[in-house]
């Protein structure tokens, strides 16, 4: 593979963006994407398009990020291919109507169900750090859900395989993104930083367009005195060297119990030598920072820190290289902690106990994308019960199962996708009831005049609590519920039975 095999970037014109958005709306209103077999065919064609362009994907990521083939295939091409296979195998099951649960006896005769309807025309905007996965991942879910889709990703891969009347890819920069946001969408899915996320949300507000925001976070790793220092070091180092730490789920800082701090630091040094025997700079398995601006930000964070470098610290701006760097700081206000580094920086703040660590983590950012507790089960359970986050990996770093829902909470975003959640986030769960004509004898109680009807309605529909005024559960309350069909009294139960029997 040589650089010439990668097509040059050509920005989509503003006029073309407008025409494409109009085309998507027209196709959706023609119900072209409603057919499940049509969706499956598109997904299968996308699979082979990705498969056929694996070398171009790997080369593009090597040029932009210096990323090694292993990381590119595992986190991009193979990830997307597996996702399509998983979705394709399960789509017929997912699209089926769901039987509505927890429905009162009175309404079961109306056959209540939940239908999964596509939202319409959706827009997907990804991020630079995993440009294919973070864009095509949501696109796969949107296609499966029956939407028409516009996204910013390599046109040569997608548009050659998918129906252009239903799926279009746009290439460009801020101007082109603004043109996309000016169009009316039924949902916008954005992955990136919080500042741009606010711009996206503001642009969506005039049309009341729902927005999924997959943002970053200042993620804490909380290392208790019962943690295994070797596991901590190996797993934390991996989380900060994968893609040179340019991953939103990696830990931003470590809160380490003083009792095991020396052992943890020593294990970090051992792990670094094991991962990169000749150093990270000489290794073919270590990425580079995306651009000069990101490099200078990371350098500034180190320069402004009052901490002590324990490992690493070398840089080369010409190569956009920053060595995995372990720094011991003495304040939660240090520049390495209060900012999201999005790079291979690993500040360590010593703490005296678990409670202190949790208090510090919650004060820095109470709703990060991830929390990474290390210790025994009692320790990690306690940490999880005292923190909030989009997700968590116990005794691990940045790990997320591909088919498990992934998303933030609070400052780290909203909404979730991956696996079935990628389908769910792009459908409207539409409740449907069907009232047959013969049910009119029962339903007529709702019509005026109301004289004499209220008492009958209460007999048939009032739910009696199985708890007292002090909030205590009544003993054998469940038995009364069963015997009275939820009515609370024998008379009410008989009334409900009559309602049900009328429909038999």
N, C-alpha and C positions, 0 to 999 in steps of 0.2 A: 504494500500500500504506500503510495506517495501522496504528497499534498495536493497534486494536480487532480487526483481522483475525487476530491471534495469540491462540489460546485461552489462558485463564488456566491456570496450573500447578496441577494437582490431585494431591496425593500419593496413592499407592496404599495402601490399608489393609493392615495386617499380615496380617489374615485372608485378604484377597484374594491377597496374595503367596503364602501357603501353598497356597491353592487352585490358583493358577496353576501353581506348581511341580509339584503333584500331577497336574494335567492334562497337563503336558508329559511327565512320566514315563509316564503311561498311553498317550499317543499314540505315544511311541517304541516301547513294548513291543507296540503293535498294528502296528508296521512301516509306519506311514503315510508316513514320510519316506524310506523305502528306494527308492521308485520314482524314477528319474532324471527322468522327465517331470514328475512332481509338483514336484520341486525346481526345475526350469527354469521351470515356470509361476509358482511363487512369486517367483522372481527377476525375471521379466519384469513381474509385477504391481508389485513393489517399485520397479522402474525408473520405471514410469509414475506411481506415487505420489510419488516424489521430483520427477519432472518437473512434475507438477501443483502441487507445493507450493514451487517454486523461490522465488517472491516471499516467502512466509512465512519460508523459511530465510534469505534475504538480510536481511529486516527484523529477524528475531530476532537475528542476528549484529550488525547495526548497533546495535540497542538495547543488547546486552550488552557489545560490544567496540568499538563505533564503527567496525566494519570496513567498508572500501569494497567496493562491489559486485564489482569485478574480483577481489579476493582471495577473496571468499566464493564466487563461482561457480567460480573456477579450483580452489580448494583444498577445496571442499565438494561442492556439487551436481553440477558437471560431473565432478569426480573420481569420485564415487560412481556416476554414470550410466555413465561409461566403464568402470569396474571391473565393473559388472554385465554390460555388453555383452561384455567380454573373457572373463569367466568363462563366460557362456552359450555363447559360441562354442567354447569348449574343453572343456566339462564332459564330453561323451561320450567324449572322448579320455582325460581324466584318470581317469575311473572304471573304465576297463578294467583287467582283471588284468594284472600285469606278469610277464613271463617272468623267472624267477630267474636271475641271472647268476653266473658263477664257481662253478658246481656241478661236483663231481667226477664223473667218468664213472660211477662206481658208482651214483649217485643220479639220473641223468638219466631213467632209466626210470620214475621215480615222478612225472614231470611236475610238478616244483616250480614254484610261482607265488606271487605276492604279491597278495593281495586288499585293496582299500581299503574298510574297514568304518567306518561312522560311530561316533563315540565314545558317543553317547547324548544326554543332556540337558546343555547347556552354558550358562554364564553369561558375559555380556560386560559389562564396566564400562569406560566411556570416560573422557575428560577434557574440561575446560572449554574449552581453547584451540582445539580443532577438534572441537566436540561431535558433529557429525554424521559426519564422516569417520572419526574415531577410534572411534566406536561401531558405525556401520553397516558399516565396512570389515571388521572381524572377523565381523560378523553375516552378511555376504554369503558369506564363506568357510564359515561354519558351516552355512548353508542348503545351499550347494553340496555339502558333504560328507555331507549326509543326517541332520543332527542336529536335535533340537528345541532352541529357543533362547529364553532370557530375556535382556533387555538394558534398560539405562536410556537411553531416547531418546524423542523426541516421539511419544507414542502416536497422535496424530491422523494422522500420516503412515504409520505402520507397520501398526497394527492394523486400519485400514480396508482394507488391501490384502492382508494375509497371513492364512492359515488360523489362527484364534485357538486352535485346539486344539494347534497345533504351535509357534506363535511368539507370545510375549507381551512387552510392554514395560511396565516399571515406572518410575514417577516418584516422586521423593522425595529425602531427604537421608540423613545418617548412620544414622538409625534404620531406614529402609527398606533401606539397604544391608546393615546387620547382619542384618536378617530374611532377606534373600536369601542371605547367607553361611551362615546356620544350616541352610539346605536342603542336600540332598545333590546334588552335581553331578558329571558325568563329566569336566568340564574347566572351569576358570575362566580367563578372558582379561581381564587388567587393564592399563589404560594410566593412568599417573599418576606421582606422586612415590614415592621410595624408602621413606619412612616409612609411607605407606599400603600400599605393596606388601608390607612386612613384616607388617602386620596381615592382609592378604589371605592371605598364605602361611600364617600361623599359624592362621587360621580354616579353611583347607583341610586342615590336617594331620590332624585326627582321622579324616577319611574317606580319607586318602591321595589326595586329589584333586589331579591334576596342575594346575599353574598356569603360565600364560604371563605374564611380567611385562615390560611395555614401559615402562621407566623413563627418566628424564632422564639427564643427565650433564654434567660440567664439561668441555665439549668444547674442545680447543685448536686454534687455527689457527697453523701454523708457517710463517713467512714468511722464506725464505732470501734471501741477497743476490742471487740470480739471478732472483728473482721480478719480475714486471711490476707496478710500483706502481699503475698505473691500474686494472688488472684486480683487484688485491688490494682496493683501496678500493671500487670499484663493487660487487663481488660480496660482500665482507664487510658493507658497509653495507646491501645488500639483505637479507642474512640476518638482520640485526638491526632492520630496519624492517618486514619482513613480519609482520603481526599484532602490530606494536609489539614485536617480539622475543620474543613469547610462543610459542615453538616449540622443542621439545626438541632439535631437530637443529642449531640455530644455534650458532655459536662462543661460548664463554663468555669467552674472552680471546685475545689475539694475542701471539705471541712473534715479535718482528720484529728481524731483523739490523740492527745499528746503522748499517751502511753504507748502507742504503736507508731508514732511519727518517724523515728529513726529507721525502723524496719521497713516502713512503706517507702521512704526515700531510697534506701539501699536497693530495694526490689525494683524500683523504677529504673535505676541505673543498670541493673542486670538485664531487665527486659529490653531496654534500649539497645544494649550491645547484642542481645540475641536477635532482635528484629532487624537491626542494621549493623552488621559486623564491621563494615568499613565506614560507618557514619551515614546519616540520612542523605546527605548531598550526593554521595557517590552511588547511592542505591537506585536501581531501576524501579524500585517498589515504593517510591515516595513522590507524591505530587508536588506541584508548585501552586503559589497563590495566584488567583485569577487575573489580577491586573495591578498596575502600579499604585492606584489609589487604595486598594485593599491592603497592599503590602505596607504602605506608609502608615495606615491606620494602626496596624499591628505593631509596627516599629514604635510608633508614638506611645502606645499603651505600655510597652516595655520601658521606654525611656522615662515615662512619667511615673512609673511604679517606684515605690520606696522599698520594694522587696529585695530579697537576696536570691540570685540565680543559683540553683543547685545542680542543674543539668542543662546542657544545650546552650542556646543563646546566640549562636552565630547566624549571620544573615548575608544575603547577596542580592542586592536590588536588581542587578542586571539579569539574574536568573529568576527573580521573584521567589527566592528560596528563604524560608525561615525554618530553622532547626526546631524539632520538638523541644520545648523549653519548660522546665520545672522551676517555679519561683516560690519561695516561702515569703508570705506577706504577714504583716502584723495587725492589719485593720480591715474590716469589711468594707471600708470606704476606698480601698486601694483601686487604682485605675484598672487593674487587671480583673477585678471582681465586678465592679458596678457597670461595666460595659460588656456587651456580648462580643466576644473576640472573633468568632467565626474563623478560627485558625488554630495552629498547634501550640497554643499557650496554656499552661496548666498551673495556675496559682494554687498554693496550698495555704490554708489558714488554720493554725492549730486551735483546738477547742478542748475544754476540760471534760465535757460530757455530752451525751446525746441531746439533752434538753437545750443546752446552749447552741448546739449546731442547728437544731430545728428553728429556734428563735431567730438566729442570724439569717437562715435561708428564707424564712417567711418575711423578714424585714427587707431583704434585698429585692425579691420579687415573689409575691405570694401565689402567683399562678404561672409558673414556668411550663415549658412544653414537656419537660421530663424531670423526674427525680430518680436518683440512683443511690439507694441505701445499701450499705455493706455491713454485715454482722450476722448474728444468729437470728433465729425466727422471731424471738421476742423483741429484739432491737428493730428489725426491719418492719414488723407489724406496727410497732409503736410509731415509727417514722411515717409510715403510710397513713396512719390514723390522725396524725397531727399536721399533715401537709396536703396541698392540692397541686395537681399538675395534669397536663393533657394525658400523659401516660407515665409508666414507671417500669424500670427493670431492676429487679432485686438481685444484688450481687453480680451486676453486669453493667455494661456501658453502651448506650446508643442502640441497643438491640430492640428490634421490633419485628414480630412475626408478620410476613407479608400479607396474610389474609385476615389479620386482626385489625379492627377499626383504629385509625390513626388520626389524631387531631388535637388541637389545643383547647384551652379553657381560659377565659378572662383575657389577660394581656397577651397570651400566646395564641389566640385565635378562637375560632368557633367552627363547628361542623366536623365531620369525620369521613374518611374514605378508606379504601383498601379492601380487597375481597368483596364480600356482599355489601359492605358499607358503601362501596363505590357505586353500586347500583341504587341503593336506598337513597343516597344523597341527591340523586338526580330524578327521583320520581315523586309524584304527589300521591299520598295515601288517601284515596277517595272513598269515603264511606257511602255505601249504597244500600237502600232498603227497598223491598218490593211488597206492596200492599195489595193482595188479591181482592177481587170484588166481594167475595163471600165474607170478608172480614168486616164489611160495613156494619153489620149488626153490633159488633163490639166497638168499632171506632166511632159510632154515632154518639157515644157518650160525650164527645168533645164539642159537639155542635150546640149552639143556642137553640131554644132557651135552656138555661142551666138549672132551673128550679128542680130540686130533688136529686141532682146528679153528683154533687160534691161528695156526699157520704159514700156513694157507691164507688166513686173513683178512688177514694182513700182506702176502701176495703181492698180494692184490687191492686193498688200500687204503692201504698206506704211501706217503707222499710223500717222495721223496729230495731233499734240499736242493741247490740250484745255487750254493752258496757254501761256502767252507772254514771252518776253525775260527777263523781270524783275521778273519772277516767279509768276506772278499774274494769278489767275484763270480767264479765259474769261467768260463773261456773256453769258448764253445760249449755252455754249460749248457742254453741254450734248445733246441739241436739234440737233445741227449740227451732232454730232456723230450718233444719231439715224437715221436722215434723209439720211445720206450718208453711212450708214452701217459701220461707223468707218473710212471711207476713207478720209473724210475731204472735198471732193468736190463732186458735183453731178456726174461728170464723173467717179471718183473713185468708188463712190457708185454703179453706174450702172455696172462697171466692176466686182465688187464683187458679185453683184446680178447675173450676168451672170455665174460666177464661181459656185455659189450655185445652180443655176437653171440647170446647166449641169449635176448635180448629181441626179436630181429628176426623 
